[in-house]
């Protein structure tokens, strides 16, 4: 059954490296490997085997000459003359093993190419039974031919039958390949590193951190992308600063009339709606603070090592003041690198939200296997339907009347908390609590 082309493409895509470093390396390694295999194959097929075949044929001819010369005059004197001439002119050592027969055991090399070539040459030149061994002696080949008086044993240098210098070509080919790949790896690594630093700078900016040491480098296209990123970062930072300054100004301008109203209420004689007006003023001031916190964030705050149990205890105190029974479970000594004020605001919002909708609140923390920290805030309130979990994180979202997660504010509590978590490189997700209400899980990287 043939697989469709689209399926083959998907399978191949899953097997390929996903990183730019891996793919760039594959672009260099694969062609070089294919070239090396092709060149080696052509060399052995067109050169080495041809040369080996010619050498084997020449050796077989010399062996046939020695055997036929001895058969013409099978005397000891003739054998000595043949041996002396073969040793001097052909580098062959010839001896007669009287009343012996050929061995029955066949000994062949692991590849078999040399043995097949030698056997073919001897079979073409000799009309007598023969036996040979190319494995017993590293530098020699043992050839034996059956004669009437016994066995003629001929020891021939290996280079007489095999092109023994082929490994030098392969060695130089490997050295050149390794050198080429090493140079390619160094250059590719430098280019990929420039992209990695750009990604690290972008990720740090997403967490509200600034990388003053980051400078554009690498290839021209990578430097152009880095310059564009720096320009974009400056524009975004100016926008954030302008928005924060504007909201701070608005906050200051609104607090002035609010302060006058509070003073007038304090000096006014008691009347029926005084308490309701004070409550409205408190809510207005809380709204202003919440707007400003959401717009400003804590991006300029430096990360510090924070004790998680202490941070949970501070959030628990705020929830207890709201009238909830709060339980804190966190292992002693658990710490994380956080922006303290930002994380305190996030935990306070989550704990206050839980206390506003439930009688029992549980704050817990545990280390993650990846090295991060997970903080969980749970309550026994009405909860939020699963389909509305993402809706709950939208700014100014109040959901339905059954669960208004910011009765006193404007629906920015969860939005601020998620913004803080994502500013640390983590996130917040919602789920159903074992207590029956909502469970907010804050996962922070290590």
C-alpha positions in Angstrom: 0.0 0.0 0.0 1.5 3.3 -1.1 1.3 6.2 1.2 0.0 9.5 -0.3 2.6 12.2 -0.9 1.0 14.5 1.7 1.4 11.8 4.3 5.1 11.3 3.4 5.6 15.1 3.7 4.0 15.2 7.2 6.2 12.2 8.3 9.3 13.8 6.9 8.4 17.2 8.5 8.0 15.6 11.9 11.4 13.9 11.6 13.3 17.1 10.5 14.9 19.4 13.2 12.6 22.2 14.4 15.3 24.7 15.4 17.1 27.0 13.0 20.4 25.7 14.3 19.4 22.1 13.5 18.0 22.8 10.1 21.0 25.0 9.1 23.4 22.2 10.2 21.3 19.7 8.2 21.7 21.9 5.1 25.5 21.6 5.5 25.8 18.0 6.8 23.4 16.3 4.4 25.0 17.5 1.1 28.5 16.8 2.4 27.5 13.3 3.5 25.9 12.6 0.2 28.9 13.9 -1.7 31.3 11.8 0.4 29.3 8.6 -0.1 29.0 9.3 -3.8 32.8 10.1 -4.3 33.8 7.1 -2.2 31.4 4.8 -4.1 32.7 6.1 -7.5 36.3 5.7 -6.3 35.9 2.1 -5.1 33.7 1.1 -8.1 35.7 2.8 -10.8 39.2 2.8 -9.5 40.0 0.6 -6.5 38.2 -2.5 -7.8 39.7 -2.1 -11.2 43.2 -1.7 -9.9 42.7 -4.6 -7.5 41.4 -6.8 -10.3 44.4 -6.0 -12.5 46.8 -6.7 -9.7 45.1 -10.0 -8.9 45.2 -11.0 -12.5 49.0 -10.3 -12.6 49.6 -12.2 -9.4 47.5 -15.1 -10.8 49.6 -15.1 -14.0 52.9 -15.3 -11.9 51.5 -18.1 -9.9 50.5 -20.0 -13.0 54.0 -19.5 -14.5 55.6 -20.9 -11.4 53.3 -23.9 -11.3 53.7 -24.7 -15.0 57.4 -24.2 -14.9 57.6 -26.7 -12.0 55.3 -29.2 -13.8 57.6 -29.1 -16.8 60.5 -30.3 -14.7 59.4 -31.5 -11.2 62.8 -31.7 -9.8 64.4 -30.2 -6.7 66.9 -28.2 -8.7 64.2 -26.8 -11.0 62.1 -25.8 -8.0 65.1 -24.0 -6.4 65.7 -22.1 -9.6 62.1 -21.2 -10.0 62.0 -20.1 -6.3 65.1 -18.0 -6.7 63.8 -16.2 -9.8 60.3 -15.7 -8.3 61.8 -14.2 -5.1 64.1 -11.9 -7.1 61.7 -10.7 -9.8 58.2 -11.2 -8.4 58.7 -11.1 -4.5 57.1 -14.6 -4.3 58.2 -17.2 -1.8 57.6 -20.7 -3.2 57.9 -24.0 -1.3 56.8 -27.6 -2.0 54.9 -29.5 0.7 55.4 -33.1 -0.4 52.6 -35.6 -0.1 50.2 -32.9 1.2 46.7 -32.0 0.1 44.8 -28.7 0.0 43.1 -27.6 3.2 39.3 -28.0 3.2 38.5 -25.0 5.4 37.7 -21.8 3.5 38.9 -18.6 5.1 37.6 -15.4 3.7 37.8 -11.7 4.7 34.8 -9.8 6.2 34.1 -7.7 3.0 34.9 -10.5 0.4 35.8 -8.1 -2.4 39.5 -9.0 -2.3 38.8 -12.7 -2.0 36.4 -12.7 -4.9 38.9 -10.8 -7.1 41.8 -13.2 -6.3 39.7 -16.3 -6.7 38.5 -15.1 -10.2 42.0 -14.4 -11.3 43.4 -17.7 -10.1 40.5 -19.6 -11.7 41.1 -18.0 -15.0 44.8 -18.8 -15.1 45.1 -22.1 -13.3 43.6 -25.5 -14.4 44.5 -27.2 -11.1 42.8 -27.2 -7.7 43.9 -24.3 -5.6 43.3 -22.8 -2.1 44.2 -19.4 -0.7 43.9 -17.4 2.6 44.0 -13.6 2.7 43.3 -13.3 6.4 46.0 -15.3 8.3 48.8 -12.9 7.6 48.1 -9.1 7.5 50.7 -8.3 4.8 50.7 -11.5 2.8 48.4 -13.9 0.9 48.9 -17.6 1.3 48.2 -19.4 -2.1 48.4 -23.2 -2.4 48.2 -25.2 -5.7 47.7 -29.0 -5.9 50.6 -30.7 -7.8 51.4 -34.3 -8.4 54.2 -34.4 -5.8 52.2 -32.5 -3.2 51.2 -28.9 -2.7 53.0 -25.9 -4.0 52.7 -23.1 -1.3 53.2 -19.6 -2.6 53.4 -16.6 -0.2 52.8 -13.3 -2.0 52.9 -9.8 -0.6 49.5 -8.4 -0.2 50.2 -5.3 -2.3 50.8 -7.7 -5.3 47.0 -8.5 -5.2 45.3 -5.5 -3.5 45.6 -1.7 -3.9 46.5 -1.1 -0.3 46.7 2.7 -0.4 43.0 3.2 -0.9 42.5 4.0 2.8 44.7 7.1 2.5 42.2 8.6 0.0 39.3 7.9 2.3 41.2 9.3 5.3 42.0 12.6 3.4 38.3 12.7 2.3 37.2 12.4 6.0 39.7 15.0 7.2 38.5 17.4 4.5 34.9 16.7 5.4 35.4 17.2 9.1 37.3 20.5 8.5 34.6 21.8 6.2 31.8 20.9 8.6 33.8 22.4 11.5 34.1 25.7 9.7 30.4 25.6 8.7 29.3 24.8 12.3 31.3 27.8 13.6 29.8 30.3 11.1 26.2 28.8 11.5 26.4 29.0 15.3 27.4 32.7 15.1 24.4 33.5 12.9 22.0 31.5 15.0 23.3 33.0 18.2 22.4 36.5 16.9 18.8 35.3 16.3 18.7 33.7 19.8 19.8 36.9 21.4 17.2 38.8 19.6 14.6 36.3 20.8 15.9 36.6 24.4 15.7 40.4 24.2 12.1 40.3 22.9 11.1 37.8 25.6 12.7 40.0 28.3 10.9 43.0 27.0 7.6 41.0 27.1 8.3 40.4 30.8 8.8 44.1 31.4 12.6 43.9 31.5 15.1 45.9 29.5 18.3 44.4 28.1 20.8 47.4 27.9 23.6 45.1 26.6 21.6 44.0 23.6 23.1 45.3 20.4 22.3 44.3 16.8 24.9 41.9 15.3 25.1 39.0 12.9 24.1 39.0 9.3 22.7 42.1 7.6 19.1 40.8 7.7 19.4 39.8 11.4 20.8 43.3 12.3 18.0 44.9 10.4 15.5 42.8 12.4 17.2 43.8 15.6 17.2 47.5 14.7 13.5 47.3 13.9 12.9 45.5 17.3 14.8 48.2 19.2 12.8 51.0 17.4 9.5 49.1 18.1 10.6 48.7 21.8 11.2 52.4 22.2 7.9 53.3 20.6 6.0 50.9 22.9 7.9 52.1 25.9 7.1 55.7 25.0 3.4 54.8 24.6 3.4 53.1 28.0 5.1 56.0 29.6 2.7 58.5 28.0 -0.3 56.4 29.0 0.9 56.0 32.6 1.6 59.8 32.9 -1.8 60.6 31.5 -3.6 58.2 33.9 -1.5 59.5 36.8 -2.5 63.1 35.8 -6.2 62.0 35.5 -5.9 60.2 38.9 -4.5 63.3 40.5 -7.1 65.6 39.0 -9.9 63.3 40.1 -8.5 62.9 43.6 -8.7 66.6 44.2 -12.5 66.9 43.9 -12.9 63.6 45.8 -10.8 65.0 48.6 -13.0 68.1 48.7 -16.2 66.0 48.7 -14.8 63.9 51.6 -13.9 67.1 53.5 -17.4 68.6 52.9 -19.0 65.3 54.1 -16.9 65.4 57.2 -17.8 69.0 58.0 -21.5 68.6 57.0 -24.1 67.9 59.7 -25.3 64.3 59.9 -27.9 63.5 57.3 -29.6 60.3 56.0 -27.4 59.7 52.8 -24.0 60.5 54.4 -22.9 56.8 54.7 -24.0 56.0 51.2 -22.1 58.9 49.8 -19.0 58.0 51.7 -19.3 54.4 50.3 -19.7 55.9 46.8 -16.5 58.0 47.3 -14.6 54.9 48.5 -15.7 53.0 45.5 -14.7 55.8 43.1 -11.3 56.0 44.7 -10.8 52.3 44.5 -11.8 52.4 40.8 -9.2 55.1 40.1 -6.5 53.1 41.9 -7.5 50.0 39.9 -7.4 51.8 36.6 -4.0 53.2 37.3 -2.6 49.8 38.5 -3.8 48.1 35.3 -2.4 50.7 33.0 0.9 51.2 34.9 1.9 47.7 35.9 5.2 47.1 37.6 7.5 46.7 34.5 10.2 48.9 36.0 10.5 46.9 39.2 13.6 44.8 39.5 13.2 41.0 40.2 14.1 39.9 43.7 14.2 36.6 45.5 10.9 36.4 47.3 9.8 33.9 50.0 6.6 32.4 48.7 5.2 31.4 52.2 5.5 35.0 53.4 3.9 36.4 50.2 1.0 34.1 50.7 0.6 35.1 54.3 0.4 38.8 53.4 -2.3 38.0 50.8 -4.1 35.8 53.4 -4.2 38.7 55.8 -6.0 40.9 53.3 -8.5 38.0 52.7 -9.1 37.6 56.4 -9.9 41.3 56.8 -12.6 40.7 54.2 -14.2 38.1 56.6 -13.0 34.8 55.0 -11.4 31.9 56.8 -8.0 31.5 55.1 -5.7 28.4 55.1 -2.1 28.7 53.8 -0.1 25.7 52.7 3.4 26.3 51.4 6.7 24.4 52.0 9.2 26.4 54.1 12.1 27.7 52.2 10.3 27.9 48.8 11.5 31.0 46.9 11.2 32.5 43.5 12.7 35.4 41.6 9.8 37.8 41.3 9.0 41.5 41.2 7.7 41.8 44.8 5.1 44.7 44.4 3.7 43.3 41.2 3.3 39.8 42.6 1.8 41.1 45.8 -0.8 43.0 43.8 -1.6 39.8 41.9 -1.9 37.6 44.9 -3.9 40.2 46.8 -6.4 40.5 43.9 -6.8 36.7 43.7 -7.2 36.3 47.4 -9.5 39.2 47.7 -11.6 37.9 44.8 -11.8 34.5 46.5 -12.8 36.1 49.9 -15.5 38.2 48.2 -17.3 35.1 46.9 -16.5 32.4 49.5 -16.3 31.8 53.2 -13.3 29.5 53.0 -10.1 30.4 51.1 -7.1 28.2 50.6 -3.7 29.5 49.4 -1.1 26.9 48.5 2.2 26.6 46.7 4.5 23.9 45.4 7.7 23.6 43.4 7.3 22.4 39.8 9.5 19.7 38.3 10.7 22.1 35.7 12.1 24.4 38.4 9.3 26.9 38.6 6.6 27.5 41.2 2.9 26.9 41.2 0.6 29.0 43.4 -3.0 28.0 43.8 -5.8 30.2 45.2 -9.2 28.4 45.9 -12.5 29.2 47.4 -15.9 27.6 48.1 -18.0 30.2 46.3 -20.2 29.7 43.3 -17.3 29.4 40.8 -17.2 30.3 37.2 -18.5 28.1 34.3 -15.7 26.6 32.3 -16.9 28.2 29.1 -16.4 31.6 30.7 -12.9 31.1 32.1 -11.2 33.2 29.4 -13.9 35.8 29.5 -13.1 36.3 33.2 -9.6 37.5 32.3 -10.8 40.2 30.0 -10.5 43.8 31.4 -13.8 45.3 32.7 -15.5 41.9 32.5 -18.0 41.3 35.3 -19.5 38.0 33.9 -23.0 37.1 35.3 -24.5 38.3 38.6 -23.9 34.8 40.2 -20.2 35.5 40.3 -19.2 39.2 40.1 -15.4 38.9 40.7 -14.9 42.5 41.4 -18.0 43.9 43.2 -16.1 47.0 44.4 -14.1 47.6 41.3 -14.6 47.6 37.6 -13.6 44.0 36.6 -9.8 44.4 36.4 -8.7 42.0 39.3 -8.1 38.9 37.2 -6.8 40.9 34.3 -4.2 42.6 36.5 -3.2 39.2 38.0 -2.8 37.5 34.6 -0.8 40.5 33.3 1.6 40.2 36.3 2.0 36.4 35.8 2.7 36.7 32.1 5.1 39.6 32.8 7.1 37.0 34.8 7.0 34.6 31.9 4.2 32.5 33.4 0.4 32.4 33.3 -2.8 32.0 35.2 -5.5 29.3 34.5 -8.8 28.7 36.1 -10.4 25.4 37.2 -13.0 23.9 39.5 -11.8 23.8 43.1 -12.1 20.8 45.5 -13.7 23.2 47.9 -16.5 23.7 45.4 -15.7 27.1 44.0 -13.0 28.6 41.8 -9.4 27.5 41.6 -6.8 30.0 40.2 -3.5 28.4 39.3 -0.5 30.7 38.9 2.5 29.0 37.2 5.8 30.9 37.3 9.0 29.7 35.6 12.1 29.0 37.5 
